[in-house]
Amino acid sequence: MAVTLSLVLLFGVLLLLLLRFKALGIGAAVVAVLFGFYLADTDAHHTITDLIDAVTNAIPHP
């Protein structure tokens, strides 16, 4: 899947920035959880991947 690699990179960069600027809130927790799920191949990975696919497909493409 082409979107997965891009999302791992995006979540990784966001997590590094949030940790660097000590922005520890609900946003950092969500980014960290998503980053962890994409890095680890757990049973929940397929559910989260389906959710992200649904969100990216819902965004209109020009």
C-alpha positions in Angstrom: 0.0 0.0 0.0 1.5 3.3 -1.0 -0.3 5.3 1.7 1.1 3.3 4.6 4.7 4.3 4.1 3.8 7.9 3.8 1.7 7.8 6.9 4.5 6.1 8.9 6.9 8.9 7.8 4.3 11.6 8.6 3.4 10.1 12.0 7.1 9.7 12.8 7.9 13.3 12.0 4.9 14.6 13.9 5.9 12.5 16.9 9.4 13.8 16.9 8.2 17.4 16.7 5.7 16.9 19.5 8.3 15.4 21.7 10.9 18.1 20.8 8.5 20.9 21.7 7.1 19.1 24.7 3.5 19.3 23.4 2.3 16.4 25.4 -1.5 16.3 25.1 -4.2 14.2 23.5 -2.8 15.0 20.0 0.6 13.6 20.9 -1.0 10.5 22.3 -3.0 9.9 19.1 0.1 10.4 16.9 2.2 8.1 19.1 -0.5 5.3 19.1 -1.0 5.6 15.3 2.8 5.5 14.7 3.1 2.5 17.0 0.4 0.6 15.2 1.9 1.2 11.8 5.3 0.2 12.9 4.2 -3.0 14.7 2.2 -5.5 12.8 -0.5 -6.3 15.4 -4.0 -7.7 14.9 -5.4 -4.1 15.2 -3.2 -3.0 12.3 -5.7 -4.2 9.7 -8.6 -2.4 11.4 -6.6 0.9 11.6 -5.4 0.5 8.0 -9.0 0.1 6.9 -10.0 3.2 8.8 -7.2 5.3 7.4 -8.1 4.0 3.9 -11.7 5.0 4.4 -10.6 8.5 5.5 -8.2 9.0 2.6 -10.8 7.8 0.1 -13.4 10.1 1.6 -11.1 13.1 0.8 -12.0 14.4 -2.6 -9.2 14.2 -5.2 -8.8 17.0 -7.7 
